[in-house]
Amino acid sequence: MRIRYFAAARAAAGVDEEVVDVPAGASVSDIARLLGERHPDLVTVLRRCSYLLDEVAVRDVNAQANGVMIDVLPPFAGG
C-alpha cells in the first residue's frame, strides 16, 4: 500500500511517501500501528492524525482498509 505523509507526519517519518506491505484484512488502525513500528518518532503524531483511504476520509479506523493508498494528515491550521 502506498502511504503519503503530510506536514508533521512527513517530518516525523522522514519521508514524503513509502510503499508498505500490509496484511490482508488490516484496518487503518493496524496500518498506523505498523507505521509507528517502522518510524518510532511518528507514534505521537499518529495519535492525532486523520486519514484518507484512496482520497476518501476514513470515518472508522477499525474498518478494513481495502485500498491502494493512505494519506496521513496531522491536524493543521490555515486560512
All heavy atoms as a GROMACS GRO file, in nm:
protein
  589
    1MET      N    1   0.085  -0.117   0.000
    1MET     CA    2   0.000   0.000   0.000
    1MET      C    3   0.090   0.123   0.000
    1MET      O    4   0.192   0.127   0.069
    1MET     CB    5  -0.090  -0.003   0.123
    1MET     CG    6  -0.180   0.115   0.134
    1MET     SD    7  -0.302   0.100   0.266
    1MET     CE    8  -0.419  -0.008   0.186
    2ARG      N    9   0.051   0.222  -0.076
    2ARG     CA   10   0.126   0.348  -0.082
    2ARG      C   11   0.080   0.436   0.034
    2ARG      O   12  -0.040   0.459   0.052
    2ARG     CB   13   0.098   0.415  -0.215
    2ARG     CG   14   0.174   0.543  -0.235
    2ARG     CD   15   0.149   0.593  -0.376
    2ARG     NE   16   0.195   0.728  -0.391
    2ARG     CZ   17   0.149   0.814  -0.479
    2ARG    NH1   18   0.054   0.776  -0.563
    2ARG    NH2   19   0.197   0.935  -0.487
    3ILE      N   20   0.175   0.486   0.112
    3ILE     CA   21   0.148   0.574   0.224
    3ILE      C   22   0.209   0.710   0.193
    3ILE      O   23   0.327   0.720   0.160
    3ILE     CB   24   0.210   0.520   0.355
    3ILE    CG1   25   0.178   0.372   0.377
    3ILE    CG2   26   0.170   0.606   0.473
    3ILE    CD1   27   0.035   0.340   0.401
    4ARG      N   28   0.127   0.814   0.203
    4ARG     CA   29   0.177   0.951   0.182
    4ARG      C   30   0.164   1.027   0.314
    4ARG      O   31   0.059   1.021   0.379
    4ARG     CB   32   0.098   1.022   0.073
    4ARG     CG   33   0.112   0.955  -0.062
    4ARG     CD   34   0.057   1.036  -0.175
    4ARG     NE   35  -0.081   1.079  -0.154
    4ARG     CZ   36  -0.149   1.153  -0.241
    4ARG    NH1   37  -0.092   1.191  -0.355
    4ARG    NH2   38  -0.273   1.188  -0.217
    5TYR      N   39   0.271   1.096   0.350
    5TYR     CA   40   0.276   1.172   0.476
    5TYR      C   41   0.271   1.322   0.446
    5TYR      O   42   0.333   1.368   0.351
    5TYR     CB   43   0.405   1.140   0.551
    5TYR     CG   44   0.421   0.996   0.587
    5TYR    CD1   45   0.504   0.912   0.512
    5TYR    CD2   46   0.357   0.943   0.697
    5TYR    CE1   47   0.521   0.779   0.547
    5TYR    CE2   48   0.373   0.810   0.732
    5TYR     CZ   49   0.455   0.728   0.657
    5TYR     OH   50   0.472   0.597   0.690
    6PHE      N   51   0.204   1.395   0.534
    6PHE     CA   52   0.194   1.539   0.519
    6PHE      C   53   0.235   1.609   0.649
    6PHE      O   54   0.217   1.557   0.757
    6PHE     CB   55   0.051   1.578   0.480
    6PHE     CG   56   0.013   1.526   0.344
    6PHE    CD1   57  -0.040   1.399   0.330
    6PHE    CD2   58   0.034   1.602   0.231
    6PHE    CE1   59  -0.073   1.348   0.204
    6PHE    CE2   60   0.001   1.553   0.104
    6PHE     CZ   61  -0.052   1.426   0.092
    7ALA      N   62   0.290   1.729   0.634
    7ALA     CA   63   0.324   1.820   0.745
    7ALA      C   64   0.405   1.749   0.853
    7ALA      O   65   0.510   1.694   0.824
    7ALA     CB   66   0.198   1.885   0.799
    8ALA      N   67   0.358   1.752   0.979
    8ALA     CA   68   0.433   1.695   1.091
    8ALA      C   69   0.454   1.544   1.075
    8ALA      O   70   0.554   1.490   1.121
    8ALA     CB   71   0.361   1.723   1.222
    9ALA      N   72   0.362   1.476   1.010
    9ALA     CA   73   0.378   1.332   0.986
    9ALA      C   74   0.497   1.308   0.893
    9ALA      O   75   0.576   1.216   0.913
    9ALA     CB   76   0.251   1.271   0.929
   10ARG      N   77   0.511   1.393   0.792
   10ARG     CA   78   0.624   1.382   0.699
   10ARG      C   79   0.756   1.404   0.774
   10ARG      O   80   0.852   1.331   0.756
   10ARG     CB   81   0.610   1.483   0.587
   10ARG     CG   82   0.728   1.482   0.491
   10ARG     CD   83   0.721   1.591   0.388
   10ARG     NE   84   0.603   1.574   0.305
   10ARG     CZ   85   0.533   1.673   0.252
   10ARG    NH1   86   0.570   1.798   0.273
   10ARG    NH2   87   0.427   1.650   0.180
   11ALA      N   88   0.758   1.504   0.859
   11ALA     CA   89   0.880   1.533   0.935
   11ALA      C   90   0.916   1.418   1.029
   11ALA      O   91   1.032   1.380   1.039
   11ALA     CB   92   0.863   1.663   1.014
   12ALA      N   93   0.817   1.361   1.095
   12ALA     CA   94   0.842   1.252   1.190
   12ALA      C   95   0.884   1.123   1.118
   12ALA      O   96   0.969   1.049   1.168
   12ALA     CB   97   0.719   1.227   1.276
   13ALA      N   98   0.824   1.095   1.003
   13ALA     CA   99   0.857   0.973   0.928
   13ALA      C  100   0.990   0.988   0.855
   13ALA      O  101   1.058   0.888   0.829
   13ALA     CB  102   0.746   0.940   0.829
   14GLY      N  103   1.024   1.110   0.819
   14GLY     CA  104   1.148   1.133   0.746
   14GLY      C  105   1.139   1.104   0.598
   14GLY      O  106   1.240   1.103   0.529
   15VAL      N  107   1.019   1.078   0.549
   15VAL     CA  108   0.996   1.053   0.406
   15VAL      C  109   0.863   1.115   0.366
   15VAL      O  110   0.775   1.134   0.448
   15VAL     CB  111   0.994   0.901   0.372
   15VAL    CG1  112   1.130   0.837   0.399
   15VAL    CG2  113   0.885   0.828   0.450
   16ASP      N  114   0.851   1.147   0.237
   16ASP     CA  115   0.725   1.200   0.184
   16ASP      C  116   0.622   1.089   0.165
   16ASP      O  117   0.504   1.108   0.188
   16ASP     CB  118   0.746   1.268   0.049
   16ASP     CG  119   0.829   1.394   0.059
   16ASP    OD1  120   0.841   1.450   0.170
   16ASP    OD2  121   0.881   1.438  -0.044
   17GLU      N  122   0.671   0.975   0.118
   17GLU     CA  123   0.584   0.861   0.095
   17GLU      C  124   0.667   0.734   0.092
   17GLU      O  125   0.789   0.738   0.081
   17GLU     CB  126   0.503   0.875  -0.033
   17GLU     CG  127   0.581   0.881  -0.160
   17GLU     CD  128   0.490   0.898  -0.281
   17GLU    OE1  129   0.425   1.003  -0.295
   17GLU    OE2  130   0.486   0.803  -0.361
   18GLU      N  131   0.597   0.622   0.106
   18GLU     CA  132   0.661   0.492   0.100
   18GLU      C  133   0.557   0.387   0.064
   18GLU      O  134   0.437   0.411   0.072
   18GLU     CB  135   0.728   0.458   0.233
   18GLU     CG  136   0.633   0.444   0.350
   18GLU     CD  137   0.706   0.420   0.482
   18GLU    OE1  138   0.811   0.354   0.481
   18GLU    OE2  139   0.656   0.467   0.586
   19VAL      N  140   0.606   0.271   0.024
   19VAL     CA  141   0.520   0.157  -0.004
   19VAL      C  142   0.541   0.056   0.107
   19VAL      O  143   0.655   0.023   0.141
   19VAL     CB  144   0.550   0.095  -0.142
   19VAL    CG1  145   0.468  -0.029  -0.165
   19VAL    CG2  146   0.526   0.198  -0.252
   20VAL      N  147   0.431   0.010   0.166
   20VAL     CA  148   0.436  -0.080   0.281
   20VAL      C  149   0.354  -0.204   0.250
   20VAL      O  150   0.243  -0.194   0.197
   20VAL     CB  151   0.377  -0.008   0.405
   20VAL    CG1  152   0.373  -0.100   0.525
   20VAL    CG2  153   0.456   0.118   0.437
   21ASP      N  154   0.410  -0.320   0.282
   21ASP     CA  155   0.333  -0.444   0.272
   21ASP      C  156   0.235  -0.449   0.388
   21ASP      O  157   0.276  -0.441   0.505
   21ASP     CB  158   0.425  -0.566   0.278
   21ASP     CG  159   0.508  -0.582   0.152
   21ASP    OD1  160   0.458  -0.546   0.043
   21ASP    OD2  161   0.622  -0.630   0.162
   22VAL      N  162   0.107  -0.459   0.356
   22VAL     CA  163   0.002  -0.458   0.457
   22VAL      C  164  -0.066  -0.594   0.456
   22VAL      O  165  -0.105  -0.643   0.350
   22VAL     CB  166  -0.100  -0.346   0.425
   22VAL    CG1  167  -0.217  -0.352   0.519
   22VAL    CG2  168  -0.032  -0.210   0.431
   23PRO      N  169  -0.083  -0.656   0.573
   23PRO     CA  170  -0.151  -0.785   0.578
   23PRO      C  171  -0.295  -0.776   0.529
   23PRO      O  172  -0.362  -0.674   0.549
   23PRO     CB  173  -0.149  -0.822   0.726
   23PRO     CG  174  -0.051  -0.730   0.791
   23PRO     CD  175  -0.040  -0.609   0.703
   24ALA      N  176  -0.342  -0.879   0.464
   24ALA     CA  177  -0.482  -0.883   0.418
   24ALA      C  178  -0.575  -0.863   0.537
   24ALA      O  179  -0.552  -0.916   0.645
   24ALA     CB  180  -0.510  -1.016   0.350
   25GLY      N  181  -0.677  -0.783   0.517
   25GLY     CA  182  -0.776  -0.759   0.621
   25GLY      C  183  -0.736  -0.656   0.724
   25GLY      O  184  -0.808  -0.633   0.821
   26ALA      N  185  -0.621  -0.590   0.706
   26ALA     CA  186  -0.575  -0.490   0.803
   26ALA      C  187  -0.667  -0.369   0.802
   26ALA      O  188  -0.721  -0.329   0.699
   26ALA     CB  189  -0.433  -0.448   0.771
   27SER      N  190  -0.682  -0.310   0.919
   27SER     CA  191  -0.758  -0.186   0.932
   27SER      C  192  -0.661  -0.069   0.925
   27SER      O  193  -0.539  -0.086   0.932
   27SER     CB  194  -0.831  -0.184   1.067
   27SER     OG  195  -0.736  -0.178   1.173
   28VAL      N  196  -0.715   0.052   0.915
   28VAL     CA  197  -0.631   0.172   0.917
   28VAL      C  198  -0.557   0.179   1.051
   28VAL      O  199  -0.439   0.214   1.056
   28VAL     CB  200  -0.715   0.299   0.892
   28VAL    CG1  201  -0.632   0.424   0.915
   28VAL    CG2  202  -0.771   0.298   0.751
   29SER      N  203  -0.622   0.140   1.157
   29SER     CA  204  -0.558   0.136   1.288
   29SER      C  205  -0.440   0.039   1.289
   29SER      O  206  -0.334   0.069   1.343
   29SER     CB  207  -0.662   0.096   1.394
   29SER     OG  208  -0.603   0.090   1.521
   30ASP      N  209  -0.457  -0.078   1.229
   30ASP     CA  210  -0.347  -0.175   1.218
   30ASP      C  211  -0.231  -0.117   1.138
   30ASP      O  212  -0.114  -0.134   1.174
   30ASP     CB  213  -0.394  -0.304   1.149
   30ASP     CG  214  -0.497  -0.381   1.227
   30ASP    OD1  215  -0.500  -0.371   1.352
   30ASP    OD2  216  -0.578  -0.451   1.162
   31ILE      N  217  -0.264  -0.048   1.029
   31ILE     CA  218  -0.160   0.011   0.944
   31ILE      C  219  -0.088   0.122   1.019
   31ILE      O  220   0.035   0.133   1.012
   31ILE     CB  221  -0.221   0.062   0.812
   31ILE    CG1  222  -0.275  -0.058   0.733
   31ILE    CG2  223  -0.119   0.140   0.731
   31ILE    CD1  224  -0.366  -0.021   0.617
   32ALA      N  225  -0.161   0.203   1.096
   32ALA     CA  226  -0.098   0.309   1.175
   32ALA      C  227  -0.002   0.248   1.276
   32ALA      O  228   0.109   0.300   1.297
   32ALA     CB  229  -0.204   0.393   1.245
   33ARG      N  230  -0.039   0.139   1.338
   33ARG     CA  231   0.049   0.071   1.433
   33ARG      C  232   0.176   0.023   1.363
   33ARG      O  233   0.287   0.040   1.413
   33ARG     CB  234  -0.026  -0.045   1.498
   33ARG     CG  235   0.044  -0.106   1.615
   33ARG     CD  236  -0.040  -0.208   1.693
   33ARG     NE  237  -0.154  -0.267   1.627
   33ARG     CZ  238  -0.282  -0.225   1.636
   33ARG    NH1  239  -0.312  -0.121   1.707
   33ARG    NH2  240  -0.379  -0.287   1.575
   34LEU      N  241   0.160  -0.034   1.244
   34LEU     CA  242   0.274  -0.079   1.164
   34LEU      C  243   0.366   0.038   1.129
   34LEU      O  244   0.489   0.028   1.139
   34LEU     CB  245   0.225  -0.148   1.037
   34LEU     CG  246   0.329  -0.191   0.936
   34LEU    CD1  247   0.412  -0.306   0.991
   34LEU    CD2  248   0.262  -0.233   0.806
   35LEU      N  249   0.307   0.151   1.092
   35LEU     CA  250   0.387   0.269   1.057
   35LEU      C  251   0.464   0.320   1.178
   35LEU      O  252   0.579   0.363   1.166
   35LEU     CB  253   0.297   0.379   1.000
   35LEU     CG  254   0.224   0.345   0.870
   35LEU    CD1  255   0.130   0.457   0.831
   35LEU    CD2  256   0.322   0.312   0.759
   36GLY      N  257   0.401   0.316   1.296
   36GLY     CA  258   0.468   0.357   1.418
   36GLY      C  259   0.586   0.266   1.452
   36GLY      O  260   0.687   0.312   1.506
   37GLU      N  261   0.574   0.138   1.420
   37GLU     CA  262   0.686   0.046   1.442
   37GLU      C  263   0.801   0.076   1.347
   37GLU      O  264   0.917   0.066   1.385
   37GLU     CB  265   0.639  -0.099   1.423
   37GLU     CG  266   0.545  -0.146   1.532
   37GLU     CD  267   0.480  -0.280   1.500
   37GLU    OE1  268   0.510  -0.341   1.395
   37GLU    OE2  269   0.395  -0.323   1.580
   38ARG      N  270   0.768   0.116   1.225
   38ARG     CA  271   0.872   0.149   1.126
   38ARG      C  272   0.940   0.282   1.156
   38ARG      O  273   1.057   0.301   1.126
   38ARG     CB  274   0.810   0.156   0.986
   38ARG     CG  275   0.764   0.023   0.932
   38ARG     CD  276   0.691   0.041   0.801
   38ARG     NE  277   0.779   0.089   0.698
   38ARG     CZ  278   0.819   0.019   0.593
   38ARG    NH1  279   0.777  -0.105   0.577
   38ARG    NH2  280   0.899   0.071   0.504
   39HIS      N  281   0.862   0.375   1.211
   39HIS     CA  282   0.911   0.511   1.237
   39HIS      C  283   0.871   0.551   1.379
   39HIS      O  284   0.767   0.615   1.399
   39HIS     CB  285   0.850   0.610   1.137
   39HIS     CG  286   0.866   0.574   0.995
   39HIS    ND1  287   0.986   0.586   0.928
   39HIS    CD2  288   0.777   0.522   0.904
   39HIS    CE1  289   0.971   0.546   0.803
   39HIS    NE2  290   0.846   0.507   0.787
   40PRO      N  291   0.950   0.516   1.480
   40PRO     CA  292   0.914   0.544   1.619
   40PRO      C  293   0.881   0.691   1.648
   40PRO      O  294   0.794   0.720   1.731
   40PRO     CB  295   1.036   0.497   1.698
   40PRO     CG  296   1.097   0.391   1.613
   40PRO     CD  297   1.075   0.439   1.470
   41ASP      N  298   0.946   0.784   1.579
   41ASP     CA  299   0.916   0.927   1.602
   41ASP      C  300   0.776   0.964   1.554
   41ASP      O  301   0.723   1.070   1.592
   41ASP     CB  302   1.018   1.016   1.530
   41ASP     CG  303   1.157   1.007   1.592
   41ASP    OD1  304   1.169   0.962   1.708
   41ASP    OD2  305   1.254   1.045   1.525
   42LEU      N  306   0.716   0.880   1.476
   42LEU     CA  307   0.583   0.906   1.420
   42LEU      C  308   0.470   0.870   1.517
   42LEU      O  309   0.359   0.919   1.503
   42LEU     CB  310   0.569   0.826   1.290
   42LEU     CG  311   0.450   0.846   1.200
   42LEU    CD1  312   0.437   0.992   1.156
   42LEU    CD2  313   0.463   0.755   1.078
   43VAL      N  314   0.497   0.788   1.616
   43VAL     CA  315   0.393   0.736   1.705
   43VAL      C  316   0.308   0.846   1.767
   43VAL      O  317   0.185   0.841   1.762
   43VAL     CB  318   0.454   0.644   1.814
   43VAL    CG1  319   0.350   0.605   1.917
   43VAL    CG2  320   0.514   0.520   1.750
   44THR      N  321   0.369   0.948   1.824
   44THR     CA  322   0.291   1.053   1.891
   44THR      C  323   0.211   1.135   1.791
   44THR      O  324   0.100   1.179   1.821
   44THR     CB  325   0.381   1.146   1.975
   44THR    OG1  326   0.483   1.200   1.892
   44THR    CG2  327   0.443   1.070   2.091
   45VAL      N  328   0.263   1.152   1.672
   45VAL     CA  329   0.190   1.227   1.568
   45VAL      C  330   0.068   1.148   1.522
   45VAL      O  331  -0.040   1.203   1.503
   45VAL     CB  332   0.283   1.259   1.449
   45VAL    CG1  333   0.207   1.327   1.337
   45VAL    CG2  334   0.401   1.344   1.493
   46LEU      N  335   0.084   1.018   1.505
   46LEU     CA  336  -0.025   0.933   1.455
   46LEU      C  337  -0.147   0.937   1.544
   46LEU      O  338  -0.260   0.923   1.496
   46LEU     CB  339   0.022   0.789   1.437
   46LEU     CG  340   0.119   0.765   1.323
   46LEU    CD1  341   0.174   0.622   1.329
   46LEU    CD2  342   0.054   0.791   1.189
   47ARG      N  343  -0.129   0.959   1.673
   47ARG     CA  344  -0.243   0.963   1.766
   47ARG      C  345  -0.338   1.078   1.735
   47ARG      O  346  -0.455   1.075   1.772
   47ARG     CB  347  -0.192   0.977   1.910
   47ARG     CG  348  -0.121   0.855   1.958
   47ARG     CD  349  -0.079   0.871   2.104
   47ARG     NE  350   0.009   0.761   2.138
   47ARG     CZ  351   0.124   0.774   2.200
   47ARG    NH1  352   0.167   0.893   2.237
   47ARG    NH2  353   0.198   0.668   2.228
   48ARG      N  354  -0.288   1.181   1.667
   48ARG     CA  355  -0.370   1.299   1.637
   48ARG      C  356  -0.411   1.307   1.490
   48ARG      O  357  -0.480   1.401   1.451
   48ARG     CB  358  -0.292   1.425   1.675
   48ARG     CG  359  -0.255   1.433   1.822
   48ARG     CD  360  -0.185   1.563   1.856
   48ARG     NE  361  -0.079   1.598   1.762
   48ARG     CZ  362   0.051   1.581   1.782
   48ARG    NH1  363   0.092   1.526   1.894
   48ARG    NH2  364   0.139   1.617   1.693
   49CYS      N  365  -0.367   1.213   1.411
   49CYS     CA  366  -0.389   1.220   1.266
   49CYS      C  367  -0.527   1.175   1.223
   49CYS      O  368  -0.594   1.096   1.290
   49CYS     CB  369  -0.285   1.133   1.193
   49CYS     SG  370  -0.120   1.205   1.194
   50SER      N  371  -0.565   1.225   1.108
   50SER     CA  372  -0.679   1.170   1.036
   50SER      C  373  -0.622   1.107   0.909
   50SER      O  374  -0.506   1.129   0.874
   50SER     CB  375  -0.783   1.278   1.003
   50SER     OG  376  -0.725   1.381   0.928
   51TYR      N  377  -0.704   1.029   0.841
   51TYR     CA  378  -0.656   0.950   0.728
   51TYR      C  379  -0.752   0.959   0.611
   51TYR      O  380  -0.873   0.970   0.629
   51TYR     CB  381  -0.641   0.803   0.769
   51TYR     CG  382  -0.550   0.785   0.887
   51TYR    CD1  383  -0.600   0.785   1.017
   51TYR    CD2  384  -0.413   0.771   0.870
   51TYR    CE1  385  -0.517   0.771   1.126
   51TYR    CE2  386  -0.328   0.756   0.980
   51TYR     CZ  387  -0.381   0.756   1.108
   51TYR     OH  388  -0.297   0.743   1.215
   52LEU      N  389  -0.694   0.952   0.492
   52LEU     CA  390  -0.772   0.935   0.371
   52LEU      C  391  -0.734   0.799   0.313
   52LEU      O  392  -0.616   0.765   0.306
   52LEU     CB  393  -0.739   1.042   0.268
   52LEU     CG  394  -0.762   1.188   0.306
   52LEU    CD1  395  -0.719   1.279   0.190
   52LEU    CD2  396  -0.906   1.212   0.342
   53LEU      N  397  -0.833   0.722   0.272
   53LEU     CA  398  -0.811   0.595   0.205
   53LEU      C  399  -0.856   0.613   0.062
   53LEU      O  400  -0.975   0.637   0.038
   53LEU     CB  401  -0.889   0.483   0.273
   53LEU     CG  402  -0.880   0.345   0.211
   53LEU    CD1  403  -0.737   0.292   0.211
   53LEU    CD2  404  -0.973   0.248   0.283
   54ASP      N  405  -0.762   0.608  -0.030
   54ASP     CA  406  -0.792   0.634  -0.171
   54ASP      C  407  -0.868   0.766  -0.187
   54ASP      O  408  -0.968   0.774  -0.257
   54ASP     CB  409  -0.868   0.518  -0.234
   54ASP     CG  410  -0.783   0.392  -0.243
   54ASP    OD1  411  -0.659   0.403  -0.242
   54ASP    OD2  412  -0.841   0.283  -0.251
   55GLU      N  413  -0.819   0.869  -0.116
   55GLU     CA  414  -0.869   1.007  -0.123
   55GLU      C  415  -1.008   1.027  -0.063
   55GLU      O  416  -1.073   1.129  -0.087
   55GLU     CB  417  -0.863   1.060  -0.266
   55GLU     CG  418  -0.720   1.060  -0.320
   55GLU     CD  419  -0.709   1.120  -0.458
   55GLU    OE1  420  -0.811   1.156  -0.518
   55GLU    OE2  421  -0.594   1.130  -0.506
   56VAL      N  422  -1.054   0.931   0.020
   56VAL     CA  423  -1.182   0.942   0.089
   56VAL      C  424  -1.155   0.940   0.239
   56VAL      O  425  -1.081   0.854   0.288
   56VAL     CB  426  -1.277   0.826   0.050
   56VAL    CG1  427  -1.406   0.833   0.129
   56VAL    CG2  428  -1.305   0.827  -0.100
   57ALA      N  429  -1.216   1.034   0.312
   57ALA     CA  430  -1.195   1.043   0.456
   57ALA      C  431  -1.234   0.912   0.525
   57ALA      O  432  -1.338   0.854   0.497
   57ALA     CB  433  -1.276   1.158   0.515
   58VAL      N  434  -1.148   0.868   0.616
   58VAL     CA  435  -1.173   0.747   0.694
   58VAL      C  436  -1.251   0.787   0.818
   58VAL      O  437  -1.205   0.869   0.897
   58VAL     CB  438  -1.040   0.679   0.733
   58VAL    CG1  439  -1.064   0.564   0.829
   58VAL    CG2  440  -0.966   0.633   0.609
   59ARG      N  441  -1.368   0.732   0.833
   59ARG     CA  442  -1.453   0.762   0.950
   59ARG      C  443  -1.432   0.658   1.061
   59ARG      O  444  -1.449   0.689   1.177
   59ARG     CB  445  -1.600   0.764   0.910
   59ARG     CG  446  -1.632   0.866   0.804
   59ARG     CD  447  -1.632   1.005   0.861
   59ARG     NE  448  -1.667   1.102   0.756
   59ARG     CZ  449  -1.600   1.211   0.734
   59ARG    NH1  450  -1.496   1.241   0.805
   59ARG    NH2  451  -1.636   1.293   0.639
   60ASP      N  452  -1.402   0.535   1.025
   60ASP     CA  453  -1.384   0.427   1.121
   60ASP      C  454  -1.246   0.364   1.099
   60ASP      O  455  -1.228   0.286   1.006
   60ASP     CB  456  -1.494   0.322   1.103
   60ASP     CG  457  -1.484   0.206   1.201
   60ASP    OD1  458  -1.394   0.207   1.288
   60ASP    OD2  459  -1.566   0.114   1.191
   61VAL      N  460  -1.151   0.398   1.186
   61VAL     CA  461  -1.015   0.347   1.168
   61VAL      C  462  -1.005   0.197   1.195
   61VAL      O  463  -0.902   0.136   1.165
   61VAL     CB  464  -0.912   0.422   1.257
   61VAL    CG1  465  -0.901   0.567   1.215
   61VAL    CG2  466  -0.946   0.408   1.404
   62ASN      N  467  -1.110   0.137   1.248
   62ASN     CA  468  -1.109  -0.006   1.273
   62ASN      C  469  -1.170  -0.087   1.160
   62ASN      O  470  -1.168  -0.210   1.164
   62ASN     CB  471  -1.181  -0.037   1.405
   62ASN     CG  472  -1.105   0.024   1.522
   62ASN    OD1  473  -0.985   0.006   1.535
   62ASN    ND2  474  -1.174   0.099   1.605
   63ALA      N  475  -1.223  -0.021   1.059
   63ALA     CA  476  -1.278  -0.091   0.943
   63ALA      C  477  -1.164  -0.138   0.854
   63ALA      O  478  -1.054  -0.081   0.852
   63ALA     CB  479  -1.371   0.001   0.864
   64GLN      N  480  -1.190  -0.242   0.779
   64GLN     CA  481  -1.090  -0.297   0.688
   64GLN      C  482  -1.048  -0.192   0.586
   64GLN      O  483  -1.132  -0.123   0.528
   64GLN     CB  484  -1.146  -0.419   0.618
   64GLN     CG  485  -1.043  -0.502   0.548
   64GLN     CD  486  -1.101  -0.634   0.498
   64GLN    OE1  487  -1.221  -0.655   0.499
   64GLN    NE2  488  -1.015  -0.722   0.454
   65ALA      N  489  -0.918  -0.181   0.565
   65ALA     CA  490  -0.863  -0.080   0.474
   65ALA      C  491  -0.840  -0.142   0.336
   65ALA      O  492  -0.728  -0.176   0.300
   65ALA     CB  493  -0.733  -0.024   0.530
   66ASN      N  494  -0.946  -0.156   0.260
   66ASN     CA  495  -0.935  -0.208   0.124
   66ASN      C  496  -0.907  -0.090   0.032
   66ASN      O  497  -0.996  -0.013   0.002
   66ASN     CB  498  -1.065  -0.277   0.082
   66ASN     CG  499  -1.092  -0.402   0.161
   66ASN    OD1  500  -0.999  -0.472   0.198
   66ASN    ND2  501  -1.217  -0.429   0.189
   67GLY      N  502  -0.785  -0.077  -0.008
   67GLY     CA  503  -0.748   0.033  -0.095
   67GLY      C  504  -0.603   0.021  -0.135
   67GLY      O  505  -0.535  -0.076  -0.102
   68VAL      N  506  -0.556   0.123  -0.206
   68VAL     CA  507  -0.418   0.121  -0.254
   68VAL      C  508  -0.333   0.234  -0.197
   68VAL      O  509  -0.212   0.231  -0.210
   68VAL     CB  510  -0.411   0.124  -0.409
   68VAL    CG1  511  -0.476   0.000  -0.468
   68VAL    CG2  512  -0.475   0.249  -0.464
   69MET      N  513  -0.397   0.334  -0.131
   69MET     CA  514  -0.321   0.448  -0.082
   69MET      C  515  -0.385   0.504   0.044
   69MET      O  516  -0.508   0.515   0.054
   69MET     CB  517  -0.316   0.557  -0.189
   69MET     CG  518  -0.236   0.677  -0.150
   69MET     SD  519  -0.216   0.797  -0.283
   69MET     CE  520  -0.384   0.836  -0.325
   70ILE      N  521  -0.300   0.538   0.139
   70ILE     CA  522  -0.345   0.607   0.261
   70ILE      C  523  -0.267   0.737   0.272
   70ILE      O  524  -0.144   0.737   0.258
   70ILE     CB  525  -0.324   0.522   0.386
   70ILE    CG1  526  -0.423   0.405   0.387
   70ILE    CG2  527  -0.341   0.606   0.513
   70ILE    CD1  528  -0.416   0.318   0.509
   71ASP      N  529  -0.338   0.845   0.296
   71ASP     CA  530  -0.276   0.974   0.328
   71ASP      C  531  -0.284   0.993   0.478
   71ASP      O  532  -0.391   0.974   0.538
   71ASP     CB  533  -0.349   1.088   0.257
   71ASP     CG  534  -0.331   1.084   0.107
   71ASP    OD1  535  -0.226   1.041   0.060
   71ASP    OD2  536  -0.425   1.126   0.037
   72VAL      N  537  -0.173   1.030   0.540
   72VAL     CA  538  -0.164   1.054   0.684
   72VAL      C  539  -0.163   1.204   0.704
   72VAL      O  540  -0.069   1.273   0.663
   72VAL     CB  541  -0.037   0.988   0.743
   72VAL    CG1  542  -0.031   1.012   0.893
   72VAL    CG2  543  -0.033   0.839   0.709
   73LEU      N  544  -0.269   1.255   0.768
   73LEU     CA  545  -0.290   1.400   0.780
   73LEU      C  546  -0.293   1.442   0.926
   73LEU      O  547  -0.393   1.422   0.995
   73LEU     CB  548  -0.423   1.439   0.715
   73LEU     CG  549  -0.443   1.394   0.570
   73LEU    CD1  550  -0.586   1.415   0.527
   73LEU    CD2  551  -0.348   1.467   0.479
   74PRO      N  552  -0.186   1.503   0.975
   74PRO     CA  553  -0.191   1.556   1.111
   74PRO      C  554  -0.278   1.680   1.114
   74PRO      O  555  -0.305   1.741   1.009
   74PRO     CB  556  -0.045   1.590   1.141
   74PRO     CG  557   0.018   1.608   1.009
   74PRO     CD  558  -0.058   1.524   0.910
   75PRO      N  559  -0.324   1.719   1.233
   75PRO     CA  560  -0.403   1.843   1.239
   75PRO      C  561  -0.315   1.961   1.200
   75PRO      O  562  -0.195   1.964   1.231
   75PRO     CB  563  -0.445   1.851   1.386
   75PRO     CG  564  -0.360   1.755   1.459
   75PRO     CD  565  -0.305   1.656   1.361
   76PHE      N  566  -0.374   2.055   1.131
   76PHE     CA  567  -0.301   2.174   1.091
   76PHE      C  568  -0.400   2.288   1.080
   76PHE      O  569  -0.519   2.266   1.063
   76PHE     CB  570  -0.222   2.155   0.962
   76PHE     CG  571  -0.304   2.107   0.846
   76PHE    CD1  572  -0.363   2.197   0.760
   76PHE    CD2  573  -0.322   1.971   0.823
   76PHE    CE1  574  -0.438   2.153   0.653
   76PHE    CE2  575  -0.399   1.926   0.717
   76PHE     CZ  576  -0.456   2.018   0.631
   77ALA      N  577  -0.350   2.408   1.091
   77ALA     CA  578  -0.434   2.527   1.082
   77ALA      C  579  -0.394   2.604   0.957
   77ALA      O  580  -0.282   2.593   0.909
   77ALA     CB  581  -0.416   2.614   1.204
   78GLY      N  582  -0.485   2.679   0.907
   78GLY     CA  583  -0.454   2.759   0.790
   78GLY      C  584  -0.572   2.844   0.752
   78GLY      O  585  -0.676   2.840   0.815
   79GLY      N  586  -0.554   2.917   0.650
   79GLY     CA  587  -0.664   3.006   0.611
   79GLY      C  588  -0.681   3.012   0.464
   79GLY      O  589  -0.620   2.953   0.384
   0.00000   0.00000   0.00000
